[in-house]
Amino acid sequence: MSVGGLMSILDVAVTQGVAEARARIFTHVLNPTGQKCPLCSLKPLAYSFFRVLNGLGTYNHLIPSKFPSSSYSTHCHFSFHAKALNQPIEVEPRNYDEFSSHNERESGNESEPPISDNIFKSGSKMGTYKLGDSTFYSIIEKYANLSDFKSLEKVLHRMRLEERAFLERSFIVMFKAYGKAHLPEKAIELFDQMSKLFQCKRTVKSFNSVLNVIIKEGLYHRALEFSNHVVNEKHINISPNVLTFNLIIKAKCKLGLVDDAIEVLREMPVRKCVPDVYTYCTLIDGLCKEGRIDEAVSLLDEMQIDGCFPSTITYNILICGLCRKGDLSRAVKLVDNMFLKGCAPNEVTYNTLIHGLCLKGRLEKAASLLDRMVLSKCVPNEVTYGTIINGLVKEGRAMDGVRILVLMEERGYQVNVHVYSALLSGLFKEGKSEEAMKLFKKMNDNGSQLNTVVYSVLVDGLCREQKPDEAAKILHEMVIKGCRPNAFTYSSLMKGFFDTGDSHKAIELWEDMNKNNCIQNVVCYSVLICGLSKNGKFREAMMVWTQMLRRGCKPDVVTYSSMLHGLCNAGLLEEALKLYHEMLYQEPNSQPDIVTYNILLNSLCKQNCISRAIDLLNTMLDRGCDPDLVTCNIFLTTVREKLDPPQDGRDFLDELVVRLFKRQRVSGASEIMQVMLQKLLPPKASTWTGIIQQLCKTNRIHAAIERCWRNLYADF
């Protein structure tokens, strides 16, 4: 047996198992029958292989004593990890630095590849396959899994020098490794080199692998650029398959190019590719995220006509889109359709519906759906109960949420901190601070992992209860336990101190933020400016405003309103109006809201600038901002106290209602009418007539009827 023969046995060890390789060594070289072997010079190397295959030092008693370890161990340039006999051998080079330095001393070479020359001597060829190729492939996979790209390059270089055959699957393994290491450009570079440098034919498999790596990195434009290049280049000659189209559609949908993605869907049959359920799922999800629910429903019908049956995931995507839009009746119909199609809803389906119902405040329906969920053999999980608790909190029923929490604990569910923080916030907002503190104590007793969110909610709640000193103690405890306060924590406590008139402590907190390297955002600046203005320190508020602008922190509507309030309180009405006009040219989150207008309207009316107040009110209406109760009270007070003779304000509010209805602002007009009725200022008969005519228009009647039908369908 030659060295090449021994290498074929090593290949057997890699591909067929250790036991088969050991048997061949016994039969052909070690010769346990006692007959004389003509190739006795190979026995030391054979014993090295035998010892390696059985695990180092494990079967020494099988090796004859006339072959001491020193005589055969030097023939093996690879280290093999000892493995159980039923496990595959793992091959990896020894420490390459030591190996390289040893060979440099032996041969004087400057560098040595990571594979020994002695192990891969030439053997008989079998087509393009050479003895030892499978070992190369195993080493490539090993280095790829370790993300050892330098060693991979050396292995590929050695294989090229020895003119060994490259397999596409080896490149796919390397592509995945580059993706795992977030190196998509390296994967593209290797793909381009496959044909020219390594003479390995590229197919749609390697193309899809690289395309998937790029998309996973979120480089959607780069993915489309790469796919266009590969598909349109004639010399590459790769035809896209269904997976290719699915990846392209995904990239386009991620970029918001849903119409382009639909065009790709239409192109698939031309390319002899049949869309699958993943194709439609991706498109339906893209349409739903753009609010194009009707088109998504139509696409669901189309896929069924084309013989592609929707999966539970398909239905869940569409149900989620309908719930986000608030169309719960169609969502419920879709669940019924799932049952008819033999597609059973899962926990995600029910959780999505329950979440939609809770957002609409229909908690009783959410509870009944929970019962239906159990009957359908879907076990409610932490998400289900957490969704219901959040819904109860939003409806001002935090105590009911606490009862659900107790039920969760009794059933063995782990309650996460998000549920606890929602309950704490709800209890404080409802004025139930004692229950909130009991819940916080319970969290401590249960060993719950308290984080910054929980502590911040507690600080904010105590400050709402005018207890900033207790909140400060919580902040101190928070820091001791290793939770770092954030901007919300500090701003809540600052506001608490300002509200109780202790501006000195609030300013100290601001300085602590600087010391602790806590980023001061626009909310913090708003709290500080508003607090200083209300406490008669407008000069300091102006200094903070200037500092904020210098730091490049753009004020929002709250910050602007705080500054306007300070200017108006200081009697600087003209400066306040200049600042208001500056707001009109800012970004959407800095545009005036009803609070801004009420501040200015109140100041104008107090200074008897009634005509200017009316002009500002008209501007407010033109900009789509509806008046509220505060606005009505400002003008009612003005017409009763500032006009001569005084008026009751009925005509003023009546005219406001009419103007709003003419602008199709029904909700704003309805709110003012409620104010009029509460203050015993009934609208004129002509106003009632106009309102009824507006409400009884054909489209509005149809909308009202449709709303009734939806409510009926929702009573499942």
N, C-alpha and C positions, 0 to 999 in steps of 0.2 A: 504493500500500500504506500502511495506517495503522500507528500505533504498536501497536495490537492485533494487526495482521498480523505485525509483527516479533516480538511476544511469542509468537505461534503458532509462529514459526520457532524461538524459544528452546525451546519445548516439544518441537519436533521434535528438537532437539539432545539433550534429556534422554532422550527416549523412543526415537528411531529412529537416532540417531547423528549425528556431526559432519558427515560427508560430505554427507548429505541436506540438512542445514540450510544448509551452504555453497552448495550448488547452487541452492537456492531464493533466497538473497540475490543471487547472480549473475544469476539469471533475471529476478527481479521488481524489483530496485532498482538494483543496480550497473550492469546493462544493458551487458554487455561488447560488444554488437554495434555500439555507437556511436549507437543511436537516442536521440532526446531523451526523457527521462523527465519526465512532468508533475509528479511528486512529488519534484522534486530537493531540496526542503527536508529530506527524510528521509534523504538520502544520508549526511550525517555520522554519524547514529545507526547507519545500516546498515553503514558502514565500521567503526564501533566493534564491532558484532557480528561482522563478518567477521574482524577482527583478533583478537578474543577467541577465535572458534572455531578459528582456525588456530594459536593460541599466540602470546603477546605477542612482538612483534619478529621473528617467524619468517618471515612472508610480507609484509614491508613493501613489497617490490618490486611486489606485485600491486595496491597501492593507488595511485591516481593522485596525482601530486604536487600537483595543485591543491587537494587536501584535506589540508593539513598536520595533523600529529598533534595540535597544540594545538586544532584546530577540532573534532575529533570525540572526543577522549578525555574531554572534560568531560561528554559525554552518558551515559557508562556509570558507574552507581553501584555496580556489582558487580565484584569482582576474580575472574578465571577463571584457574585454574592451567593452564599449558601442558601438554598431554597428547599422546601419540601419537595418530594419526588413528584407529586401531582401538580406542581406549580411550574409555569414557564420560567426559563432562565432569563435573567436580566443581564445585559452586557453593557458595560460602560468602561471607558479607558481609565487607567490609573491616573494619578496626579500628573497632568500633562507637563507641568513645569519640570518636575523631576525626570520624567521620561525624556523630554526634549533635551535637558542638560546632559543626561546620560548618553544619548545618541550623538550629541555634539562632541562629547569627549571621545566617543568611539570612531565617528566618521568625519568629524570636522565640519559637518553641515551647519549652516546658520539657522535653519528652521526645520521643523519636522511636523508633518501633518498629524492630526489626532488619532490616526490609525496606523498600526504597526505594519511595516513592510513584510515581515515574516509570516503574518497571518493570512495575507491575501496574495499568495503566490499564484501564478496563473495555472488554471486547470483546464480541462477539456470544456469547450464551449458547447452550449445547448441552445441553438438559435441566438437571440440577442442576450440571453441570460448567461451570466458567468457565475461560477462558484463563488460564493461570498456575497452576492448581491442582496440576498434577504437580510444579511447582517447589516449591510449599509442601510437598508430600509428601516430596520429596527432601531438603529442608532439615530437616524433622522427623526423618527417618532419620539425617541427618548429626549433628544435635545430640544425638539419643538415643545414638548410638554413642560420642559424646564425653562423655556424661553431663552435658551442659550444660543443666541443668534450668531455669535462669533464662531462657536464650534460648528454650527450648521454650515456656515460659509466654507469652513475648512473641509468638511466632509464633502460638500458639493464640488469643491475644487478638486479634491482627490478622485472623486468619481469621474470627473471630466478627464483628468489625466489618464486614467485607466480605461477610458472609453466604455464605461459601464452604462447600462440601460437605466433611464429615468422613468419612473411611473408617475402618472398624473395624481394618483392618490397620495403620494408623498408630498407633492406640492400643495394639495388641498389641506393636508395636515399643517404645513407651514403657513398657509394663509390664515388658518384658524388661530395659530400661535401669534401671528402679527396682529390679528384682531383683538385677541386677549390682551396684548401689550399696547393696544391703542396706537398702532403704527400702520394705518391704512395705506399710506403712500408707499411703504415698503412692500406691501402685498401687491400693489399695482405694478411696481417696478419688477418684482419677481415674475408676475404674470407676463409682462412684456418680454422677459428673458427666456421664458420656457421653450419657445420654438427655436429662436436663433442660437442661444447659448447652450441649451441643454438638449436640443433635438427631441423635445417631448411635445407630442401633439396636444394642443389645447382643445378642449371640448366645452360644451355648455356647463358641465359640472364645475370645472375650475372657474369659469366665467361667473357663474352664480355665487360661488364661494367668495370671490373677491367683492362682488357687488353687495353681498350681504354684510361683509366686513365694513364697507364704506357707509352703508345705511345705518348700521348699528352705532357708528360714531356720530350720527346726526349730520353727516355731510351730504345732504340730499342733492344739492346742485352738482356736487362732484360726482355723485352716483349717476345722475342723468347724463352728465358729460361723458363719463366712462362707458356707460351702456351704449350711447349713440356712437361713440368711436368704435367699439368692438363690433356692433351689429352692422354698421355701414361700411367697414373696411372689408374689401373683397378678399384680400390675401389672408385674413384671419378665418373667414368662412365658418362662422358660428351662428347657428340659427337659434333664436330664443325659444324656450319652452314655457310651460305654464308658470313655473317658479320664477322665471325671469320677468314675465309680465306682472306677476304679483308683486315682486320687489319694486318694479318701476312704478306701478300704481301706488304702492305704499309711499314711495318718495314724493310723488306728485301730490298726494293727499296731505302729507306732512307739510308741504310748502303752500297748501291752500289752493292748489291748482286742480280742484276737483273736476272741473269741466274737461281739462286735458286728460285726467285719469279715466274719465268715461269714454273719451275718444280712443284711449288705449284698449279699453274693454271691447269697443266695436271693431278694433283692428285685429283682435285675437282670432276670430274665426277665419279671417283672410289668411292668417299665418298658420292655419290648421291647428290651432290651440283652443281647447274647450275650457272656458272659465270654470273654476271650481268654487267651493263654498268659501275659501279664503279670499278669492278675488272679490266676491260680492260683499263679504264681511268688511273688507277694507274700504270699499266704496260707500257702503251704507254708513259706516262710521264717519267717513269724511263728510258726507252730506249732512248727517245729524249735527256734527260739530259746527257746521255753517248755518244751522237752523233751517235747512231745506228738508223738512220732515216729509212733506208730501212726495217729493221726488224719491226719498229713501223708501217709502212705503211702496211706490210704484216699482222700484228696483227689486223689492222683495217679491212682488207678484211676478215680475219678469223672470227672475231666477227659477221660480217654480214652474213657469210655463216652459222654460228651456230644459226642464228635467233635472235641475240642481236643487236638492232638498235642503232647506235651511237647517242649521244646527241650533242648539240652545244658545250658543254664543251670538249667532245672527239675531235671534229674537231679543236677546238681552241688550244688544247694542241699540236696537230700534226702540225698545221699551224705555231705555235710559234717555234717549233723545226726546221721546214723547213726554216723559215725566219732567224733563228740564223745561220743556215748552209749556208745561202745565196742562197738557191734554191727557188727563188721566183716564177718561172714558175710552179713548182709542187704545191706550196702553192695556186696559183691562180686557178689551175685545181681543187684543193680540195674544194675551195669555190664554183666553178661551180657544183661540185659533191654534195655539201650540198643542193643546190637548187633542183637538180634532185631527191634527197632523201626526199624532203619536210622538210628539217631542215634549218630554216632561220638563216642566220648569224646575230649576234648581234653586239653591240658596241665594245666588246672585239675583235671580229673577225676582224673588219675593222681597229681598232686601231693597232692590231698586224701587219697586212699587211702594213699599212701606215708606221709604225716604221721600218719594214724591207726594204721598198723602200727608206726611208730616209737614212738608214744606207748605202745603196748602192749608194746614191747620185742621185737617180731617183725621183727628187722632182716633176717634171711635172706629172709623173704617180701617185704620191701620191696625188696631187691636183685633178686629174681626178677621183681617187678612192673616194675622199671626196664627189664629186658630185654624184657618184654612191651610196654612203652611204646614202645621203639625199633622193635619188629616192627610195631607199629600205625602207624608213620610219624609218631609224636609225638616231637619232639626234646626231650630233657631240658634244662631251663634252670637258671639259678642257684638258683631256688627249690627245684627238685627236689634238686639236690646239697646245698644248704644244709640242707634238711629231713633228709636222711639223715645228714649230719654231726652235726646236733643230736641225732638219735636215738642215734648212736654215743656221743656225749659223755655222754648221760644213762645209758647202759648201762655206763659206765666203760671205754669203748674209744676214748679220745681219739686214740691212735696210729693206729688204723684210720681215724679221721676225718682225720688229717693225710695219710694216703695218698690219700683221696678228694680232698683239697685239691690235692695234686700232680697228680692226674688232671684236675681242673678246669682248672688252669693250662696243662697240656699241650694241652688242647682249646680253649684260647683264651678261656675264660670269665673275666669280671671277678669276683673274689672281694670281697664287701663286708665292711665292718668288723664286722658282726654275726656272720658266720661265724668271723672271726679271734678275736673276743672270746670266743665260745663255746668254741673250741678252747683258747685260753689258759686259761680258767677250768677246763676239764676236765683239762688237763695238770697244773695246779697242784694240783687236788683229788686227783689220782692220785699226787702226789709226784714228778712228772717236771718239776721246775723248770728243769733244763738244757734240755730240749727246748722248754719254754715260752719261755725266753729266746732260743733259736735262732730260733723262729718270730717273736718280736718283732723281732729283728734283720733277719730276712727281710722283714718288713713295712716297716721303715725303708729297706732297700736297694731294694725295689720301688717306693718312693715312695708307699706307701699313705697315705691321709689319716687320720692318727691322731686320734681324738676323745676326749672325756672318758670314754666308756664303756671304751675299750681301756685307757687309762691307769689307770682305777680298778680294772679287773680285774687289771692287773699289780701295782698296789700291794697289793691284797688277797691275791694269790697269794704275793708275797714275804713278807708278814706271816704267812701260814700256815706258811711255811718258817722262821719265827723270824728274819727278816732285815729288821727295820723300818728300819735305817739305809740299806740299799740302796733300800727303798721310798721313804724320804724324798728320796733323790736323784732318783728317778723323778718324785716330786711337784714337785721344783724344776724339772726339765726340762720337765715338763708346763706349768708356769706361764710359763716362758720362751718356749715355742712357742705361747702364746696360748690354751691350753686351760684353762678355768676349773674348778678342782676343785669337786665337789659334796659334799653331805652324806655320801654313801656313801664317797667318797674319804677324807675326813677321819676318818670313824668307823672305817674299816678300819685306817688308820694309827695312830689312837689305841689301838685294841684291840691292835695289834701291839706298841706300846710298853708297854702295861699287862701283856701276857702275858710280856714279858721283864723286868718289874720296873722299868721306867724310867717311872714315873708322872709325873716332872717334865716330860719331853718331851711326854707325852700332854696334860698341862694346858696347855702352851705352844701345842699345836695347837688346843686349844679356844679360846684367846685369839686365835689367828690367824683362826679362823672369824669371830669378831666383827669383827676389823679388816677382813676381806675381804668383809663383808656376806653371808656364806654362812648361809642359814637353818638353824638348829639344830633338827632334827626329833626325834621321839620315839626314833628309833634312836640318834642321837647322845647323847641324855640317858641311854638305857639303857646304852650302852657306858661312859659316864663314871661313872655310878652303880655299875655292876658292877665296873669297874676300881678305883675308889676303895675299895669295900668289900673286895675281895680283897686289896688292898694295905694293909689296916689303917687306912684313913682314912675311917671310917664317919661321923665328924662332918661332914667335907667332903661326903660323899655325901648326908647329910641336908639340907645347905644347897642342894645342886644340886636335890634333890627338891622342896624348897620353892620354889626359883626356877622350876622347870618348871611347877608348879601355878599360880604367880602369872602366868606368861606365857600361861596358857590352853592349854598343851600337855597333852593327855590321855594319861596313861600307858597302855601296852598290857600284855599279859600278860608280855612280856619284862622291861619296866621294873619291874612289880610283883614279879616273881620275883627280880630283882636286889636290890630293897629287902628282900624277905623273907630272902634269903640273908645280906645284911649284918646284919639284925636278929638272925637266929639265931646268926651267928658272934659277935655282940657279947653273946650271952646274954640277949637281950631277946625271949624266946619269947612272952610274953603280948602284947607290942606287935605281934609278927609275926602272931599269930592274929587280932588286931583288924584288921590290914591285910588279912588273908585274907578275913574276913567282909565287909569293905568291897568287895572284888573281886566278890563274889557279886551285888552290886547294880549293877554297871557294864555297859557295852556288851558285845556278844558277843566283840569282839577283846580284851577285858580279863578274860574268864572264866578261872579256873584251869585249867591243863593238867597233864599228868602230871609235868612238871618242877616245877611249883609244889607239887604234892602230895608229891613225893619229898623236896623241901627240908624241908617241915614234918614229914613222917613221920620223917625221919632225925633231926631235932632232938628230936622227942618221944621217940623210942626211946633216944637218947643220954642224956636226962634221966630215964630209967626211967618215963616216962609212957606205959606200954604200953597201958593201957585206953583212954586218950585217942587213941592212935595207931590202935587198932582202930576206934574210933568215926569217926575221920577217914577211915579206909579204907572203911568202910561208906558214908559220905557220898559219897566219890569214886565208888564203884560205882553208887550211886543217881543220880548226876549224869551217868552214861554214860561215865565215864573209866576205861578198862581199865588194870590194872597192867602194868608191863613188867619187864624183867630187873632194873633197878635197884631197883624196889619189892620184888621177890622177895629180892634179896640183903640189903636192909635188914632184912626180917623174919627171914630165915634167920640172920643174924648176931645178932639180938636174942634169938631163942628158944634159940640155942646158948650165948650168953654171959650173958644177963640172967635167964634162968629157972633155978629150982632145983626139981627136977633139970633139967639141960639137955635139950633135945629136938633131933631132927635136922631138924625142920620139915616132914616129910612130911605129917603130918596137917593142918597149917595150909594148905599148898599144895593138898592134895587137896580140902579143904573149899572153897577159893577157886575151884577148877575147877568143882565142882558148882554153886556159886552163879552163876557166869558162864553156865553152860549153861542153868540155869533162866531166866536173863534173855535167852536166845537170843543171847548174845554169843560166838559160836563161835570167831571169830578170836582174841579175848582168851584164851579158855580153851585153845585149841590152843597158843598161845605159852607159857603157863604149864606145860602138859604137856611141851613141849619142854625147858623149863628143868629140870623134875623128872627127865626121862630123862637129860639131860646130867649132872646131879648125882647120878645113880644113886639116885633116890628114886621108884620106880615107883608109879603110882596104884593104889588099892585095886581089887579085882575089881568091887565095886559101882559104882565110878566108871567103869570101862571099860564095864560093862553100860549105864549111863545114857548114856554118850557114843555108843555104837553105836545105841541106841534113838533118840537125837536125830538122828543122822546118817541113819538109815534110815527116817525118816518119809517118807510118800508124796510130799509136795511136794518134799522135798530130793532124792529119787531122780529124780523127773522133771526137776528142775533140773540134776542131774548128767548125765542122759542128754542133755538139750538142749545142755549145754556140750560134750559129746563130739561131737554132730552139728555144732556150730559149728566146732569144731576141724577136723573132716573137711572141711567145706565151705571152710574157709579155706586148705586145701592145694591151691590152684589152680595 
